Amino acid sequence: MRALATVTPLVHAALALACATACAAPQAPWRDTSLTPEQRAQDLVARMTLPEKAAQMQNGAPPLERLGLKGYDWWNEVLHGVARAGHATVFPQAIGLAATWNTALVEQVADAIAVEGRANFNAALRRDAGGTRRYFGVNYWTPNINIYRDPRWGRGQETYGEDPHLTGRIGMAFIRGIQGTETMPYKGVATPKHFAVHSDPEPARHSFNVDVAPFDLEDTYLPAFRNAIVDAHAYSLMCAYNAVDGTPMCAHPLLENLVRRDWGFNGFIVSDCDSVRDLVTGHKTAPDIAHAAATAVKAGTDLVCGNSYLGLPDAVAHGLITEREIDTSLTRLMAARIRMGLLDGSAWDRVPYDAINSAAHRALALRAAEESVVLLKNERAVLPLGPGKRIAVIGPNAALLQSLEGNYHGSMVHPVLPVDALRQAFGAARVAYAAGAPLIDGMRLPVPASYLRVAAGSIEQGLKGEYFANLDFAGTPQLTRTDPVINFNFEHNAPAGFTPRGFSVRWTGVLVPPRPGTYEIGFRMIVPRDRPLPNIKVWIDDELVVTPERAGIGVGNTAVCVAGNCQQKMNRIELAFADTRPRRVRIDYVRTENDRASAFEWVPPRDALIDDAVAAARNSDVVVAFAGLSPDLEGEEMKVDYPGFRAGDRTALALPDAQRRMLEAVKRTGKPLVVVYLTGGPISDPWVEANADAIVHAAYPGEAGGAALARILKGDVSPAGRLPYTIHRSADDLPPFDDYTMRGRTYRYFNGPVLHPFGQGLTYTSFRYDAPVLSAARIKAGEPVLATVTVRNTGKRDSDEVVQLYLAKPGDRANPVLAGFTRVHVKAGAARTVTLELDARTLSQVDDAGNRKVRAGDYVVYAGGGQPRYVKAGQAKLAIDGEFALPR
């Protein structure tokens, strides 16, 4: 599917018209569309003063009216959908997209994202003809193609997994989808990140240095970046926070020597946010901002996220850099703006706002969510669930918006929570719901619907919401509805019919405590940094317990999310409830800020929710527990310090104790237990492995995640996702987190027992593979070879299957490595034949000095539904004569 196929042919016509009009009269060279973008950019840059040049090299480039330049903020995020810019189609988190093992699908997803990015950009310019703000541009700081080398890394959810081949292929597909086939103008510009050798412990990332062996650099950390630049032609690149071999990456010689010289990169390089300032404050390799800015620009970092390049005029004055060197970088940026159609316009300017979350994009989100689901265990074929069963839905992730969203996300238009999707699929009367537990002891979560009522004595769950089209609750509400859970994302958007940051809501009803005890009550939101808490007031039994002026009452107050340039605030107070009688609740919320989360939250007493989960299980035939993590526990440089979690990273891989206690309690009812993990990183829990009848891995599945899971649990779709990482038994089996050597890491270099191997995934049917047939049994080094594989569906259900090729190389220190894959649909009883190419780079190996070449010797090609160590795979032998050196 090409979401804008009908628009694309208009591009050439639009540009031709622009040229015909512009070329009719004498004009400045930078306006002459007959010149190359680089020629035009050089002329444009030559007309700027030095301070103007410095200002244009920061992400928030101001308007330059005398030259006709609009303001443009280069900072935009589209990890799995347009992020932080209002409504968008929210696809599965990046690690979920990798779990599809479907490059064609990923390219379609990225294409849809780029179209929605253009729709947002066009709408932003209609609101403000002077330019665009952050999150509304058409170049994107995505994809994250760092290798998920250690499961403790909180940002692993943003990557495509632990394998360079899988990461490279998925990354290339995403880049092609974002940028399109036209380079003038680009549909969008993709920015693979974070170059290079990046997956630090989050707390140390601003000062961390990696001493990486040449072997590991070339064998593991660089291949996906080479794919992105050389093969997919990404037009931008982001340098990382960390240093490599003592030099911060945004000042590293690799930018010029490898990326530009060896790989032929001709686009622009952007720093990670404030990483140039880190040269002074973190790495301490520069004495001040002027030195840091000069060093970074001279190294090839053209654009800074932040304002450190405002120090460039001072750097020129002190002889640290020449204005000509600055011009080189700025010319790349101006050429990029021309190539994106920002100066001349293009057919992409016609993309309407209603392209966002179109029917086609919603269908694509559902398909992507379905294909991302990995079935890890299914004893006694407990899945799919048969018709007529009574189902107990439990767990904190059954009704948690954040665990559909993941991180770096937009606002879902019509999210369907898993519990609601199961009610729709199986019938509300057959589905009982109980939250059962928080994600982790002491963590705030939205108050579940089952403990809210619209009025005393009512059985209707939730709170009554009255929405006013003003800021003072004046007159009659424009909208009145029941909101089951007070947990919304209103960033840059509002309910239908309302103006963002121009409405107010009053929620009323009662809170029904599950047991007596002390409850922490509050309202949470994430607002722009250094902005006041929006006008929020909460009354319990007519006592005003939360106000904008009382931040931090009782317990805690502010956490900072650095990369999002935001602060997370929650007003909260501890209340002692002596009994379980309903408490009156009133919440007045005046929407004047662009917060990303608006939630009425609590921390109930320990295990206060378990009894209701047990009761639901006893009255049901099967328990479906939506367990796991959330992006509030794992992610980028977070203020999180719960047991097992540290600053966004993890120190342990097991399921949090609060959730395991819930599972243990419901397991004692004797009912079959299906555990569905919504998580970014792997969860390694021996108790769940031993006691769950089925285990489903769903990543953070996006807006259609609930519907996709319901269809898979019901059997409308056979799951066929595959793990993009290894699920180890414990973090104790791994090397230290801050050790970047690959020995003992990932399936390629880890030889111990694991819970679930990379590439694993079950279906509701069975498959059998023939031995692969090679186009030649012996080749000369440097030649490619084709492997033809036939796979048969030997079961009774139609299903997708992921055909995987692994290659054992002579003398290789790695286990057989992934060398090719494709996802195919095979009808029951039928067969599919596919052909995959093994090229010279895939067949090559790396020596200790970091040189890559194809070696002579005997190779083995395996074909199957997973690694040959764990599945029955067909095999073929290949002999290679001679040697063949490959370029870097």
KOLFIDREN-371984 format. One line per 2 residues: number of its first residue (from 1); for each residue x, y, z of C-alpha. Coordinates in steps of 0.2 Angstrom, whole numbers. Example, Ala and Ser with C-alpha at 12.3 -4.5 7.8 and 13.67 -1.06 7.14 Angstrom:
# residues 2
1	62 -22 39; 68 -5 36
***
This chain:
# residues 888
1	0 0 0; 6 17 -4
3	-4 29 6; -1 44 -6
5	1 35 -22; -11 47 -31
7	-1 62 -25; 16 57 -29
9	14 60 -48; 10 78 -45
11	27 81 -38; 36 84 -54
13	21 94 -61; 22 105 -46
15	40 108 -47; 39 112 -65
17	26 125 -62; 36 133 -48
19	51 134 -60; 41 141 -74
21	35 155 -63; 51 158 -54
23	62 158 -69; 52 171 -79
25	61 185 -71; 79 188 -64
27	81 182 -47; 94 178 -33
29	103 162 -37; 96 154 -21
31	79 156 -29; 83 148 -46
33	76 131 -46; 87 127 -62
35	102 126 -50; 106 111 -39
37	101 112 -21; 119 114 -16
39	122 128 -28; 107 137 -21
41	111 134 -3; 129 141 -6
43	121 157 -12; 109 158 2
45	122 155 16; 133 168 8
47	120 181 11; 119 177 30
49	129 186 44; 139 175 56
51	126 176 70; 112 172 58
53	122 157 52; 124 151 70
55	106 153 74; 101 143 58
57	112 128 64; 102 125 80
59	87 114 80; 75 128 83
61	80 138 68; 72 156 69
63	64 164 54; 75 175 43
65	63 186 35; 75 197 25
67	79 181 15; 62 174 15
69	66 159 27; 52 153 38
71	56 147 56; 59 128 56
73	62 117 70; 72 101 65
75	67 91 80; 54 78 76
77	51 60 81; 42 47 72
79	48 31 80; 32 21 77
81	20 35 72; 21 54 72
83	25 58 90; 20 73 101
85	11 83 88; -7 78 92
87	-17 64 84; -8 51 74
89	-9 33 70; 1 24 83
91	9 8 77; 17 -5 87
93	33 1 96; 49 -2 86
95	54 -18 94; 36 -24 90
97	39 -19 72; 55 -29 72
99	45 -44 79; 35 -44 63
101	51 -49 53; 42 -41 38
103	51 -28 29; 38 -25 17
105	25 -21 31; 38 -10 40
107	41 0 24; 22 3 22
109	21 8 40; 35 21 38
111	26 27 22; 10 30 31
113	20 39 45; 28 51 33
115	11 55 25; 4 59 42
117	20 70 45; 17 80 30
119	-2 82 35; 4 89 52
121	17 100 44; 4 107 32
123	-8 110 46; 5 119 56
125	9 131 42; -9 135 40
127	-9 139 59; 7 150 58
129	13 155 41; 29 160 49
131	36 143 51; 34 127 61
133	38 122 79; 45 107 87
135	37 90 81; 30 98 66
137	44 97 53; 46 84 39
139	64 77 44; 63 64 58
141	75 58 71; 71 40 68
143	75 25 66; 85 20 81
145	96 6 74; 107 3 89
147	110 -15 93; 100 -21 108
149	116 -29 115; 109 -30 133
151	91 -33 139; 94 -21 153
153	94 -6 142; 78 4 144
155	79 11 127; 80 -7 119
157	61 -5 115; 66 8 102
159	77 -3 92; 75 -18 80
161	83 -30 92; 100 -39 95
163	105 -45 77; 114 -34 65
165	106 -42 50; 88 -40 56
167	91 -23 62; 99 -18 45
169	85 -25 35; 71 -18 46
171	80 -1 47; 82 0 28
173	64 -3 25; 59 10 37
175	71 23 29; 64 19 12
177	46 21 18; 50 38 26
179	60 45 12; 51 38 -3
181	58 36 -20; 60 54 -25
183	75 64 -18; 69 81 -25
185	58 83 -15; 60 70 -1
187	43 64 6; 53 65 23
189	70 63 29; 75 49 40
191	89 50 53; 96 34 59
193	103 35 76; 113 35 88
195	130 34 79; 138 24 85
197	141 10 99; 127 17 109
199	117 8 122; 124 15 138
201	118 13 155; 106 28 154
203	112 37 170; 130 38 162
205	126 42 144; 132 60 144
207	149 55 150; 151 37 146
209	166 31 135; 167 15 126
211	183 6 122; 177 -5 108
213	188 -18 100; 189 -16 81
215	181 -33 79; 166 -29 88
217	164 -12 80; 164 -19 63
219	155 -35 67; 141 -29 77
221	140 -10 79; 142 -3 62
223	133 -15 49; 116 -8 52
225	122 10 50; 131 5 34
227	115 -2 28; 106 14 32
229	118 25 23; 125 15 9
231	110 4 4; 95 14 10
233	103 31 7; 97 40 23
235	100 58 21; 103 62 39
237	112 54 54; 112 57 72
239	128 56 82; 127 49 100
241	130 55 117; 144 43 122
243	162 44 118; 171 30 108
245	190 27 112; 190 43 122
247	182 55 109; 164 60 110
249	154 54 95; 148 71 89
251	167 76 88; 173 59 82
253	184 57 66; 172 42 61
255	160 55 55; 171 62 42
257	183 47 39; 170 33 38
259	153 40 36; 157 54 23
261	173 47 15; 171 28 15
263	152 27 14; 149 42 3
265	137 51 14; 131 68 7
267	118 72 19; 118 81 36
269	123 75 53; 113 81 69
271	119 80 87; 109 71 100
273	101 84 112; 114 94 121
275	127 81 117; 139 96 111
277	137 104 128; 142 87 135
279	159 90 128; 161 103 142
281	150 96 156; 150 77 153
283	165 72 144; 175 87 149
285	185 87 132; 182 105 129
287	184 120 141; 169 130 135
289	154 131 123; 165 140 110
291	178 126 109; 164 112 110
293	154 120 95; 170 123 85
295	176 105 88; 159 97 83
297	157 107 67; 175 104 62
299	171 85 65; 156 86 54
301	141 88 65; 131 101 55
303	116 103 66; 115 104 85
305	100 99 95; 100 113 108
307	108 130 107; 127 126 109
309	131 133 91; 126 150 97
311	144 149 103; 151 149 85
313	153 167 83; 164 168 98
315	174 153 92; 177 162 75
317	183 177 85; 196 166 94
319	202 157 79; 195 140 84
321	186 138 67; 184 148 51
323	168 155 44; 171 144 29
325	170 128 39; 154 134 47
327	147 138 29; 151 120 24
329	139 113 37; 126 126 35
331	126 123 16; 121 105 19
333	107 111 30; 100 123 18
335	102 111 4; 91 99 14
337	78 112 17; 77 114 -2
339	77 95 -5; 62 93 7
341	53 106 -3; 52 119 11
343	58 134 0; 49 130 -16
345	34 120 -10; 29 103 -18
347	14 91 -21; 16 85 -3
349	9 102 2; -8 95 -3
351	-8 81 9; -24 85 20
353	-26 84 38; -38 70 37
355	-24 59 30; -20 57 49
357	-27 40 56; -36 37 39
359	-46 20 37; -31 13 28
361	-19 18 41; -30 11 55
363	-31 -5 45; -12 -5 44
365	-10 -2 62; -21 -18 66
367	-11 -28 54; 6 -23 61
369	0 -26 79; -6 -44 74
371	10 -48 65; 20 -41 80
373	13 -54 92; 24 -68 97
375	17 -84 105; 30 -92 116
377	21 -106 125; 4 -115 122
379	3 -131 132; -12 -142 129
381	-17 -130 115; -26 -118 128
383	-25 -105 114; -35 -101 104
385	-49 -99 117; -65 -108 112
387	-82 -100 110; -93 -99 125
389	-79 -98 138; -80 -86 153
391	-64 -76 154; -56 -67 169
393	-46 -53 162; -34 -47 175
395	-18 -37 176; -12 -19 176
397	-9 -19 157; -27 -24 153
399	-33 -6 154; -17 5 154
401	-16 17 139; 3 19 141
403	7 1 138; -2 2 121
405	8 19 117; 26 14 121
407	37 29 121; 40 42 108
409	22 41 103; 7 52 96
411	-10 53 103; -22 39 98
413	-38 44 91; -48 28 95
415	-38 17 107; -45 1 111
417	-39 -6 128; -36 -25 129
419	-50 -28 141; -63 -18 130
421	-57 -28 115; -60 -45 123
423	-77 -39 129; -81 -35 111
425	-74 -51 104; -81 -63 117
427	-96 -53 124; -96 -42 139
429	-107 -54 149; -93 -67 148
431	-78 -56 152; -75 -51 170
433	-61 -38 174; -51 -35 189
435	-34 -25 189; -27 -37 202
437	-11 -27 205; -1 -12 200
439	14 -14 189; 26 -13 204
441	23 -10 222; 22 9 226
443	20 14 208; 5 26 204
445	-7 20 191; -24 27 185
447	-38 22 196; -47 7 188
449	-64 8 182; -70 -5 193
451	-67 6 208; -76 21 201
453	-95 24 200; -103 39 191
455	-114 41 207; -117 34 224
457	-128 18 222; -125 17 203
459	-117 1 195; -111 11 180
461	-92 11 181; -81 27 179
463	-84 45 182; -96 57 174
465	-87 69 163; -94 86 158
467	-84 95 145; -85 114 143
469	-79 124 128; -72 137 139
471	-59 138 153; -71 142 168
473	-84 128 167; -97 141 161
475	-114 137 154; -120 120 149
477	-107 107 145; -104 104 126
479	-101 86 130; -107 74 144
481	-101 56 144; -95 42 156
483	-76 41 156; -72 23 163
485	-54 28 167; -47 46 169
487	-31 43 159; -29 54 143
489	-16 61 131; -22 78 125
491	-5 84 119; -9 96 104
493	-27 89 103; -44 89 111
495	-60 79 111; -69 81 95
497	-77 98 94; -66 106 106
499	-50 117 104; -34 111 111
501	-29 121 127; -46 129 126
503	-58 118 136; -61 112 154
505	-68 96 161; -77 92 177
507	-77 74 182; -89 68 196
509	-94 52 205; -88 41 219
511	-72 31 223; -75 14 230
513	-59 8 240; -57 -11 239
515	-51 -12 257; -47 0 272
517	-30 7 273; -19 22 267
519	-21 27 249; -10 39 239
521	-21 50 228; -16 62 215
523	-17 69 197; -3 66 185
525	3 75 170; 18 78 159
527	20 97 154; 34 107 145
529	49 110 155; 48 126 167
531	29 128 164; 17 128 178
533	6 114 183; -11 116 174
535	-26 121 183; -31 105 192
537	-41 102 208; -47 86 216
539	-59 85 230; -62 69 240
541	-78 69 251; -78 88 247
543	-61 91 254; -49 99 242
545	-34 88 242; -25 93 225
547	-22 110 219; -9 118 207
549	-1 126 222; 1 110 232
551	13 100 222; 22 87 232
553	10 86 246; 13 70 256
555	25 60 245; 37 66 231
557	35 79 218; 44 82 201
559	53 70 189; 62 76 173
561	61 68 156; 76 75 148
563	75 70 130; 57 76 129
565	62 92 137; 48 90 149
567	44 88 167; 32 76 175
569	22 82 190; 10 75 201
571	0 83 215; -4 69 228
573	-9 66 245; -11 52 257
575	-28 48 263; -33 35 277
577	-49 26 273; -56 18 288
579	-69 8 278; -74 4 260
581	-89 15 259; -89 26 243
583	-80 42 243; -87 57 233
585	-75 63 220; -74 79 210
587	-60 84 198; -59 101 189
589	-47 101 175; -44 117 165
591	-34 113 149; -22 127 146
593	-5 117 145; 1 105 132
595	3 90 144; 5 73 138
597	-4 64 151; -19 68 161
599	-23 55 174; -32 52 191
601	-20 40 199; -18 31 216
603	-7 19 225; -18 7 235
605	-12 -3 250; -1 -18 246
607	-11 -32 238; -27 -23 240
609	-33 -28 222; -29 -46 222
611	-45 -52 230; -55 -46 216
613	-44 -54 203; -46 -71 212
615	-64 -69 213; -65 -66 194
617	-54 -81 191; -65 -92 202
619	-81 -87 192; -72 -90 175
621	-66 -104 164; -49 -96 160
623	-38 -82 166; -30 -70 154
625	-17 -59 163; -11 -44 154
627	6 -42 164; 23 -34 160
629	30 -17 160; 26 1 154
631	36 15 147; 34 23 164
633	46 10 170; 59 8 156
635	64 21 144; 76 36 141
637	85 43 156; 70 42 168
639	68 47 186; 64 29 191
641	71 20 206; 60 5 210
643	67 -12 214; 74 -20 197
645	74 -3 189; 86 12 188
647	84 28 179; 75 20 164
649	86 4 163; 83 -12 172
651	94 -21 185; 83 -37 185
653	73 -46 171; 60 -54 181
655	41 -49 182; 39 -37 196
657	34 -45 213; 17 -37 214
659	12 -45 198; 19 -62 202
661	9 -62 218; -7 -58 208
663	-3 -73 196; 1 -85 210
665	-15 -81 219; -26 -84 203
667	-16 -99 199; -21 -107 215
669	-39 -107 208; -34 -121 197
671	-40 -111 181; -29 -111 165
673	-18 -96 165; -14 -86 149
675	0 -73 152; 1 -59 140
677	16 -48 141; 15 -30 136
679	33 -25 137; 48 -16 128
681	61 -27 135; 62 -46 138
683	54 -53 154; 63 -68 161
685	52 -75 175; 55 -94 180
687	38 -95 189; 28 -89 174
689	37 -100 163; 33 -115 174
691	15 -111 179; 7 -102 164
693	-2 -113 152; 2 -100 138
695	13 -85 136; 10 -72 123
697	23 -58 120; 15 -42 113
699	28 -28 115; 19 -11 116
701	7 -14 102; 0 3 98
703	-18 9 95; -24 -7 88
705	-15 -18 100; -30 -23 111
707	-40 -28 95; -25 -38 88
709	-23 -47 104; -42 -51 105
711	-42 -58 87; -26 -69 91
713	-33 -75 108; -50 -79 99
715	-41 -88 84; -46 -76 71
717	-28 -74 67; -13 -86 69
719	1 -78 78; 17 -78 69
721	29 -65 76; 46 -70 81
723	57 -63 95; 70 -50 89
725	80 -53 105; 85 -68 117
727	75 -70 133; 89 -75 145
729	85 -84 161; 92 -70 172
731	103 -55 171; 115 -65 181
733	119 -75 165; 125 -59 157
735	142 -49 157; 142 -32 166
737	130 -20 158; 143 -7 154
739	155 -20 145; 153 -17 127
741	163 -33 121; 151 -45 113
743	158 -60 121; 143 -69 130
745	130 -57 122; 116 -60 110
747	112 -77 102; 128 -75 91
749	140 -76 106; 130 -83 121
751	131 -102 123; 122 -105 139
753	104 -110 141; 90 -98 138
755	71 -96 141; 67 -92 123
757	80 -90 109; 81 -76 97
759	70 -80 82; 57 -90 91
761	39 -89 89; 24 -102 89
763	9 -103 78; -8 -112 79
765	-2 -124 65; 14 -133 61
767	27 -132 47; 40 -143 39
769	55 -137 29; 64 -146 15
771	83 -144 13; 88 -127 5
773	93 -129 -13; 108 -118 -17
775	111 -110 -35; 129 -117 -33
777	137 -129 -21; 154 -120 -24
779	157 -102 -28; 172 -90 -29
781	174 -78 -14; 164 -62 -18
783	151 -71 -28; 133 -72 -22
785	123 -88 -20; 104 -90 -20
787	95 -102 -7; 78 -108 -12
789	68 -115 2; 51 -124 2
791	40 -124 18; 24 -134 20
793	10 -130 32; 6 -147 39
795	-7 -142 51; -26 -137 49
797	-25 -118 50; -19 -105 38
799	-5 -95 45; 10 -84 42
801	27 -92 44; 44 -83 45
803	57 -92 35; 74 -90 42
805	91 -94 35; 106 -96 46
807	124 -97 41; 138 -107 49
809	155 -100 43; 172 -109 44
811	182 -104 59; 169 -91 65
813	169 -87 83; 150 -84 82
815	136 -97 82; 127 -99 66
817	121 -81 61; 105 -75 53
819	108 -73 35; 91 -70 27
821	73 -70 31; 56 -68 24
823	38 -69 30; 25 -78 20
825	7 -84 21; 4 -103 19
827	-13 -110 18; -16 -126 28
829	-9 -141 18; -1 -130 5
831	18 -126 2; 27 -110 -2
833	44 -109 -11; 55 -93 -8
835	72 -88 -14; 84 -78 -3
837	101 -71 -9; 117 -73 1
839	128 -59 -5; 147 -56 -1
841	144 -45 14; 132 -58 22
843	145 -72 18; 159 -62 25
845	168 -62 42; 178 -49 52
847	196 -51 58; 203 -44 74
849	209 -29 66; 191 -25 60
851	194 -30 41; 180 -39 33
853	182 -52 20; 175 -68 13
855	186 -83 18; 189 -99 9
857	181 -114 17; 166 -125 20
859	149 -116 25; 133 -123 30
861	116 -115 26; 101 -119 37
863	83 -115 33; 69 -117 46
865	57 -107 58; 71 -102 70
867	89 -105 75; 96 -123 70
869	100 -125 88; 82 -125 93
871	72 -131 78; 73 -144 65
873	80 -136 50; 85 -141 33
875	103 -138 28; 114 -137 13
877	133 -136 11; 142 -122 2
879	161 -122 -2; 170 -105 -6
881	186 -104 -15; 199 -90 -12
883	196 -74 -2; 188 -57 -6
885	190 -41 4; 176 -30 6
887	176 -11 8; 172 -3 25
***
